Amino acid sequence: MASSDALLPISAREEEPLCPYTRLPMADPNQETHGRRRRPFKGLLAVSFGLLFIAFYVALIATHDGSRSNDAGIHETKTTTSRARLAGVSEKSNAGLWKLSGDRNTPAFEWNNSMLSWQRTAFHFQPEQNWMNDPNGPLFYKGWYHFFYQYNPNAAVWGDIVWGHAVSRDLIHWVHLPIAMVADQWYDSNGVWTGSATILPDGSIVMLYTGSTDKAVQVQNLAYPEDPSDPLLLKWVKFPGNPVLVPPPGILPKDFRDPTTAWKTSEGKWRITIGSKLNRTGISLVYDTTDFKTYEKLDTLLHRVPNTGMWECVDFYPVSKTAVNGLDTSVKGPDVKHIVKASMDDTRFDHYAVGTYFDSNGTWIPDDPTIDVGMSTSLRYDYGKFYASKTFYDQNKGRRVLWSWIGESDSEAADVQKGWSSVQGIPRTVVLDTKTGNNLVQWPVEEINSLRLSSKQFDIKVSPGSVVPVDVGSAAQLDIEAEFEINKESLDKILGNASVVAVAEEFSCEKSGGSTVRGALGPFGFSVLATESLSEQTPVYFYVAKGKDSELKTIFCTDTSRSSVANDVVKPIYGSVVPVLKGEKLTMRILVDHSIVEAFGQGGRTCITSRVYPTSAIYGAAKLFLFNNALDATVTASFRVWQMNSAFIHPYSEEAFRALTRT
């Protein structure tokens, strides 16, 4: 096994950029139409493609001084398309916001500073100002959790992307550090984009990240700490031989991004995967390396799914089939399943599947092909506003932790007015559900409980059609844990009545009409961030319905359609089916933090994150209600509500650093 001295340069000497592809076969764009394994091209065709690729790579290196190429495939296009779309990545768009008002010429809602100030969260991570998106390279190092993120230091909109950096002792309280990496080289001059950290056996760190070159080509680059003895990792060095990977033949220059954390193969090599697409087929390319400078591309793909489009921010990691602890990324074995997750550029959803990994050829297959990654039927980490997520193995506590970018649902103009955009979700532990065996369970990290202040316990029987105010004072920062039980007579009546129509298979949170549409056994739950009159409210609820098999199905939803009277806000109804096993009560947890609501159904089997922007249900006017809108069922709710303290999230200073050290 190579030491870190062999893996990383020990000085900043100039080295020739590496060309790791000269011996590799071209990707077959037609591979998606059949199931055969990719094979190297032979003879004259292979030589021709090899010469073409070498010419492309030489041109890429030769023009890094900023001169413009005439190559239509990579030169800057003059169009009104957003900067991010031109660059080949996604960013916030407020297209379609005006559909809500029915008139594109309707003036936007007039937000005042008091409303906008209230929207800033109290215990979710976000920079002091400006734009933030994807989480990057999270890790635990020398007693500190490090969080890097896509950041625009100049505005509250996407652009000028660098790596922001913050540190924490507990994943809750943070101090912002100076920017970790800026776009100062030809190979990342259009942006220092998403990447991942790998901690080597000797404790040293390598960071792989995507750079957008001066020709808007997506390439992979290597960076490492300037001073490994510094626990804050304040300064980073970019490998002089960057880029270490460029788009392989058959992959378009803007379809090659977001390298994963590396894992060890049985041969002792390191392996990574990178998201891409071939036509409309989403794919995950696989590379092996021994030193993180030179790479060998495998002939096989980790996975592919037709008609899913570009795969961004691919993640790959093991989960235990028997234990509830997390696993290091390199763990394999008979008691292990592997997760493939991809962020779908077309839909902005994060999909995952549980499956089996084959180390010998670097491939993975799903346990259930009908719910494969990116399909409309497939599983999602979160059924709300949740994208570009990334996990890391926390060796400090033996857990796998999930981060995710939570974008805004208001207009870009409102973001500019308030001076910031986006938050990160509360970090979550993620494990395989050992009871079902076919889905993940996510839960807020235990450290969030340290913010709990005073609490109240409630046990309330709620009759059909009732709304009950819950006296907890101001309801802008809450943690709610609840159990619900439907009256047994109501359940027996529905299950024993053949005339009751089976609607569970057809029910959809998104198309149901929301929490006001009544059924025999639901909806019931909580309305958070509500006004006294309920003119603004965000219901989080269960809906139970009879299926065609005469069994009950449970759906978990969040309805933001009445969360705000503002017309320049996207207000969807989110949700999905949640597995409920025999003998289990219905449970939910809700974290309310001003403009973000995170909901966890059945211990985190189904999760929903929402961004909401009330205009009146703010400050002391934010209320909490319990409701039961079922037609026939009486529901008993047992729940506890905690007021939540604010987290310590401050700019870097010696005083702030000392305060964080004491937490």
Secondary structure, DSSP 8 states (H G I E B T S, - for coil): ---HHHHS-SS--------TTTT-----GGGGGS--------HHHHHHHHHHHHHHHHHHHHTTTS-----TTTS---SSS-HHHHHT------TTGGGGTT-TTS------HHHHHHHS-SSS---SSEEEEEEEEEEEETTEEEEEEEEETT-SSS-S-EEEEEEESSSSSEEEEEEEE-S-SGGGTT-EEEEEEEE-TTS-EEEEEEEE-TT--EEEEEEEES-TT-TT---EEE-TT--SB---TTS-TTS-B-----EE-TTS-EEEEEEEEETTEEEEEEEEESSSSS-EE-SS-SEEETT---EEEEEEEEEESS-SS---TT--STTEEEEEEEEETTTTEEEEEEEEEETTTTEEEES-GGG-TTSTTSEES-SSS-EEEEEEEETTTTEEEEEEEE---S-HHHHHHHTEE-EE---EEEEE-TTTSSSEEEEE-GGGGGGEEEEEEEEEEE-TTEEEEE--S--SEEEEEEEEEE-HHHHHHHHT-TTS---TTT--TTTS--TTS-BTEEEEEEEEEE-TTSSS-EEEEEEEEE-TTS-EEEEEEEE-TTS-S-SSS---EEEEE----TT--EEEEEEEETTEEEEEEGGGTEEEEEE---SSS-GGG-EEEEEE--SS--EEEEEEEEEE----EE---HHHHHHHHH-
